[in-house]
Amino acid sequence: MNPRLQFAELKEHPLRQRLNNEFHARPPLPVVGPVLVSHLVFKNSETTSEEERENLTRLCQGMVCNSIERSDTHLMVDACSFRMRWELHTEFSSYTFFRPLVAGEPLHADTTAFDAVLPDWLAAIPGMLMVATHVEMRSAEEIKPESVLSERSASGRQMVGSKVSDGAAWIFADFKIDNGFSRFLVLDVALTERQAGRTIQRLVEIETYRMMALLGLPVAKEVGRWLHTAETGLAELMDQIGQAKSPDDERNILASLSKLAAEVEHSVARTTFRFGASSAYHGLVRQRIEELRESRISGLSTVDEFMQRRLLPAMNTCAAMSRRQDDLSGRVARNSQLLRTRVDIELERQNQELLSQMNRRARLQLRLQETVEGLSVVVITYYGSQLVQYLAKGSKDLHHLNTDVITAISIPIIAGVVAWGTRRMRKKLAAEEGEAAH
């Protein structure tokens, strides 16, 4: 049989093609310099994806667009004067515009790669602007690296720079926002089209993930202030545990600890995703920096050094706040368990005292019961002797017997029978109770 026919009969997993396509999605675009790249990132929500797709449709309706790539989370269009790539991520959407430049073309400070896009369309993009950056790529022959170094040195502005891709390009940046944009300058020495595309993509991703990672810093500062108050409150509750003098005091402290535990768990649930996302974004920043393969330019910090000095402390703060929350949660749980143990021990002591009181009452009741049983024997004997007397009186004419003598004789007999029967019944009930206990 033809192997292709045999293969066609195999049942394919419904996600096989989709997963393989995702593996190859969003490859770097080959770039020919000089070029200006404008990259916008919008923080979105779960409800903005359909709005974004509708807005992208309006873009293509307003101008001639050729769709190059399209999927549910990715779109690449060519509008002649520029190219645009749209990507939908978990927390954000990115719009990257590519506009070719003419060698020697000067750029105004307000120039963007999406100048040809209608302002109304840009204003309709859903979400909140998180990142806006320009990447300008020029030939190293057109703009000399030495001129950039001398110009920045004269301005006194701090600059970050390095050689990347084994010296095939120079990159310069300061990670500051001017006219709404941060800026990168790439000077092409010997980049291939693919290398240029990968370098530009890594730079915009470094800026994107840097800003997304920093979203955890305000949360960490807020949590830090709250943690100080919560830790102080826990220490005070521990002092109160040592000073507690009654079960009511311990129960009140346990209620306070339970309330504090609920607040801690609420804070953990509220911040776990943000701290985890910041850690993941920081990992992506470091990965993209490693992929640049930087080498030092004398007198300048590399991108890696800049991130180690500026971004890493913020990420360490987020990690520290996350650990403090987890530590506080564990401490509250341990102290609550300790206090519950104390309360349980006190309850067991009270239960033992209650059982002892019940035993004493049971013994007292048994003695009272024995006393009542003695009285019962007397009463039953009395009424029994009266019955014998009545019988004797009714039959004295037949037998000529003395009723008083008969009554006197019957009293010890009746008392003995009643006492024997009562004792036998008590032994039988005790034996049945012992069998039930075993």
TIKOLLO-188011 format. One line per 3 residues: number of its first residue (from 1); for each residue x, y, z of C-alpha. Coordinates in steps of 0.2 Angstrom, whole numbers, plus 5000, padded with zeros to 4 digits. Each point is the difference from the previous one (the first is absolute). Layout:
% TIKOLLO-188011
NUM> X:Y:Z | ... $
END
This chain:
% TIKOLLO-188011
1> 5000:5000:5000 | 5006:5018:4996 | 5008:5007:5017 $
4> 4990:5016:4996 | 4984:4991:5000 | 5005:4992:5017 $
7> 5005:5017:5007 | 4983:5007:4994 | 4991:4988:5011 $
10> 5008:5005:5016 | 4990:5011:5012 | 5008:5017:5002 $
13> 5000:5009:5017 | 4989:5016:4997 | 5013:5012:5007 $
16> 5015:4993:4990 | 5000:5012:4986 | 4995:5015:5011 $
19> 5015:4996:5012 | 5012:4998:4986 | 4994:5017:4992 $
22> 5002:5008:5017 | 5018:4994:5001 | 5004:5009:4984 $
25> 4989:5015:5003 | 5007:5018:5001 | 5017:4998:4992 $
28> 5011:5015:4998 | 4998:5010:4984 | 5014:5002:4989 $
31> 5005:5018:5000 | 5010:5011:4988 | 5006:5016:5007 $
34> 4999:5014:5002 | 4983:4998:5008 | 4989:5008:5014 $
37> 4991:4988:5012 | 4986:5006:5011 | 4994:4988:5014 $
40> 4984:5003:5010 | 4994:4989:5014 | 4983:5001:5008 $
43> 4995:4992:5016 | 4984:4991:4996 | 4987:4990:5009 $
46> 4990:4984:4996 | 4987:5010:4991 | 5011:5010:4988 $
49> 5005:4986:4988 | 4984:5002:4989 | 5001:5019:5000 $
52> 5018:4999:4994 | 4996:4988:4986 | 4986:5012:4995 $
55> 5011:5015:5000 | 5013:4991:4990 | 4986:4996:4987 $
58> 4997:5019:4999 | 5018:5004:4997 | 5000:4989:4985 $
61> 4984:5007:4994 | 5007:5018:5000 | 5015:4996:4989 $
64> 5007:4987:4989 | 5007:4986:5010 | 5007:4983:4995 $
67> 4999:4987:5014 | 5016:4991:5001 | 4997:4989:5015 $
70> 4984:4997:5010 | 4995:4990:5015 | 4989:5003:5016 $
73> 5014:5008:5009 | 5011:5007:4986 | 4998:5011:4985 $
76> 5013:5007:4988 | 4994:5012:4986 | 5009:5010:4987 $
79> 4993:5018:4997 | 5013:5005:4987 | 5006:5015:5010 $
82> 5003:4989:5016 | 4998:4982:5006 | 4991:4996:5016 $
85> 5001:4985:5012 | 4986:4997:5013 | 5003:4987:5014 $
88> 4988:4995:5013 | 5007:4994:5017 | 4993:4995:5016 $
91> 5001:5018:5008 | 5004:5011:4986 | 4999:5003:4981 $
94> 5014:5007:4990 | 5000:5010:4984 | 5016:5001:4991 $
97> 5002:5012:4985 | 5014:4999:4987 | 5004:5015:4989 $
100> 5014:4999:4987 | 5011:5016:5000 | 5011:5008:4987 $
103> 5019:5000:5003 | 5004:5017:5008 | 4981:5004:5004 $
106> 4999:5011:5015 | 4987:4996:5013 | 4990:5012:5010 $
109> 4998:4997:5019 | 4982:4997:4997 | 5002:4988:4985 $
112> 4992:4983:5002 | 4999:4985:4989 | 4981:5001:5000 $
115> 4998:5018:4994 | 4989:4994:4986 | 4988:4992:5012 $
118> 4984:5010:5004 | 5001:5007:5017 | 4982:4994:5003 $
121> 5005:4982:4997 | 5014:5002:5013 | 4989:5008:5012 $
124> 4988:4985:4998 | 5012:4987:5006 | 4993:4992:5016 $
127> 5010:4999:5015 | 5013:5012:5009 | 5016:5005:4992 $
130> 5014:4991:5010 | 5015:5001:4988 | 5005:5012:4986 $
133> 5017:4998:4992 | 5009:5004:4984 | 5014:4990:4993 $
136> 5010:5010:4986 | 5012:4989:4990 | 5013:5009:4990 $
139> 5016:4994:4991 | 5016:5003:5010 | 5007:5008:4985 $
142> 4986:5013:5000 | 5001:5004:5018 | 5017:4996:5008 $
145> 4999:4992:5017 | 5014:5012:5006 | 4989:5015:4996 $
148> 4986:4993:5010 | 5011:4998:5015 | 5007:5017:4999 $
151> 4983:5008:4998 | 4993:4991:5015 | 5016:5004:5010 $
154> 4998:5018:4996 | 4982:5000:5006 | 5004:4992:5016 $
157> 4985:4988:4999 | 5003:4982:5006 | 5001:4988:4986 $
160> 5000:4981:4999 | 5008:4992:4985 | 5009:4984:4994 $
163> 5005:4990:4985 | 4989:4986:4996 | 4999:4984:4989 $
166> 5019:4998:5001 | 5004:5018:4995 | 4988:5000:4985 $
169> 4990:5016:5008 | 5001:5013:5013 | 4985:5004:5011 $
172> 4997:5016:5010 | 4986:5004:5012 | 4996:5010:5016 $
175> 4983:4992:5005 | 4993:5017:5003 | 4983:5006:4992 $
178> 5001:5015:4989 | 4985:5007:4990 | 4991:4984:5007 $
181> 5013:4987:4993 | 5015:4992:5006 | 5013:4998:4986 $
184> 5013:4988:4994 | 5013:5003:4987 | 5007:4985:4990 $
187> 5016:5003:4989 | 5001:4986:4987 | 5018:4995:4997 $
190> 4998:4983:4992 | 4982:4993:5005 | 4991:4989:4988 $
193> 4982:5003:4997 | 4995:4986:5012 | 5012:5006:5014 $
196> 4993:5018:4998 | 4983:4994:5003 | 5005:4989:5015 $
199> 5009:5015:5007 | 4986:5012:4999 | 4987:4987:5006 $
202> 5011:4997:5016 | 5002:5018:5003 | 4981:5003:5000 $
205> 4997:4985:5010 | 5013:5005:5013 | 4991:5017:5002 $
208> 4983:4991:5000 | 5004:4987:5013 | 5010:5013:5011 $
211> 4984:5011:5002 | 4989:4985:5003 | 5012:4993:5013 $
214> 4999:5017:5009 | 4982:4999:5002 | 5003:4989:5015 $
217> 5011:5014:5009 | 4985:5011:5006 | 4991:4985:5006 $
220> 5015:4994:5009 | 5002:5017:5009 | 4982:5000:5005 $
223> 5001:4983:5007 | 5016:5004:5009 | 4991:5014:5009 $
226> 4986:4988:5005 | 5012:4986:5005 | 5008:5011:5012 $
229> 4983:5004:5009 | 4995:4981:4999 | 5017:4994:5007 $
232> 4999:5013:5014 | 4982:4994:5004 | 5006:4982:5000 $
235> 5013:5004:5013 | 4988:5008:5011 | 4988:4985:4999 $
238> 5014:4989:5005 | 5004:5011:5015 | 4981:4999:5004 $
241> 5001:4981:4999 | 5013:4999:5014 | 4990:5012:5011 $
244> 4983:4991:4997 | 4993:4995:5017 | 4983:4992:4995 $
247> 4992:4990:4986 | 4990:5016:4995 | 5017:5009:4997 $
250> 5007:4986:4990 | 4984:4999:4989 | 5000:5019:4997 $
253> 5018:4998:4994 | 4996:4986:4989 | 4986:5010:4992 $
256> 5013:5014:4997 | 5012:4987:4992 | 4987:4993:4989 $
259> 4996:5018:4994 | 5018:5003:4997 | 5002:4983:4990 $
262> 4986:5005:4989 | 5008:5017:4996 | 5016:4992:4996 $
265> 4992:4987:4989 | 4991:5013:4991 | 5016:5010:4997 $
268> 5008:4984:4993 | 4986:4996:4988 | 5000:5018:4994 $
271> 5019:5002:4997 | 5005:4982:4995 | 4997:5002:4981 $
274> 5008:5018:5000 | 5016:4994:5008 | 5001:4984:4990 $
277> 4997:5010:4984 | 5014:5012:5005 | 5012:4986:5003 $
280> 4995:4992:4983 | 5002:5017:4991 | 5017:5003:5008 $
283> 5006:4983:4994 | 4995:5005:4982 | 5010:5016:5002 $
286> 5015:4991:5005 | 4998:4987:4986 | 4998:5013:4987 $
289> 5016:5009:5006 | 5010:4984:5000 | 4994:4998:4982 $
292> 5007:5017:4995 | 5018:4993:5004 | 5006:5017:5006 $
295> 5018:5006:5000 | 5006:5015:5010 | 5002:5017:4993 $
298> 5013:5010:5010 | 4992:5012:5012 | 4982:4994:4998 $
301> 4990:4988:5010 | 4993:4985:4990 | 4981:4996:5000 $
304> 5003:4986:5011 | 5010:5010:5013 | 4986:5014:4999 $
307> 4986:4987:5004 | 5011:4992:5014 | 5001:5017:5008 $
310> 4983:5007:4997 | 4987:4985:4997 | 5008:4987:5011 $
313> 4997:5009:5016 | 4982:5003:4996 | 4998:4981:4996 $
316> 5008:4996:5016 | 4988:5011:5009 | 4986:4990:4993 $
319> 5007:4984:5004 | 5004:5005:5018 | 4982:5006:5002 $
322> 4993:4984:4993 | 5012:4990:5013 | 4994:5011:5014 $
325> 4982:4997:4996 | 5003:4981:5000 | 5010:5001:5016 $
328> 4987:5010:5009 | 4986:4988:4994 | 5010:4985:5007 $
331> 5004:5009:5016 | 4981:5005:5003 | 4995:4982:4996 $
334> 5013:4993:5012 | 4995:5012:5014 | 4982:4997:4997 $
337> 5003:4981:5001 | 5009:5003:5017 | 4986:5010:5007 $
340> 4987:4988:4994 | 5010:4986:5009 | 5000:5010:5016 $
343> 4981:5003:4998 | 4997:4982:4997 | 5011:4995:5015 $
346> 4990:5011:5011 | 4983:4994:4993 | 5006:4982:5003 $
349> 5004:5005:5018 | 4983:5007:5002 | 4992:4985:4993 $
352> 5010:4989:5012 | 4994:5010:5015 | 4982:4999:4993 $
355> 5002:4981:4999 | 5006:4999:5017 | 4986:5010:5007 $
358> 4988:4989:4990 | 5008:4985:5008 | 4998:5007:5017 $
361> 4982:5004:4997 | 4997:4982:4993 | 5008:4993:5016 $
364> 4989:5011:5010 | 4985:4995:4990 | 5004:4982:5003 $
367> 5001:5002:5018 | 4983:5009:5000 | 4993:4987:4989 $
370> 5006:4986:5013 | 4992:5011:5014 | 4984:5001:4990 $
373> 5001:4981:4997 | 5001:4997:5018 | 4985:5011:5003 $
376> 4992:4991:4986 | 5003:4983:5009 | 4992:5007:5015 $
379> 4985:5007:4991 | 4997:4984:4990 | 5002:4990:5015 $
382> 4987:5011:5009 | 4987:4999:4986 | 5004:4981:4998 $
385> 4997:4997:5019 | 4983:5010:4999 | 4995:4988:4986 $
388> 5004:4985:5010 | 4991:5007:5015 | 4984:5003:4989 $
391> 5001:4982:4993 | 5003:4994:5018 | 4984:5009:5006 $
394> 4990:4994:4986 | 5004:4982:5004 | 5001:5000:5019 $
397> 4983:4992:5002 | 5005:4986:4990 | 5016:4995:5008 $
400> 4998:5010:5017 | 5018:5008:4998 | 5006:5015:5008 $
403> 5002:5014:4987 | 5013:5010:5009 | 5011:4985:5002 $
406> 4999:4996:4981 | 5004:5018:4996 | 5015:5001:5011 $
409> 5007:4984:4993 | 4997:5006:4982 | 5010:5017:5002 $
412> 5018:4992:5001 | 4995:4988:4986 | 4994:5014:4989 $
415> 5014:5011:5004 | 5013:4986:4996 | 4992:4996:4983 $
418> 4999:5018:4995 | 5018:5004:5005 | 5006:4984:4991 $
421> 4990:5004:4984 | 5007:5018:5000 | 5018:4995:5003 $
424> 4998:4987:4986 | 4993:5012:4988 | 5014:5013:5004 $
427> 5013:4986:4996 | 4992:4996:4984 | 4999:5018:4994 $
430> 5019:5002:5005 | 5005:4984:4990 | 4990:5006:4985 $
433> 5009:5017:5001 | 5017:4992:5001 | 4997:4990:4985 $
436> 4994:5015:4990 | 5016:5009:5005 | 5011:4986:4994 $
END
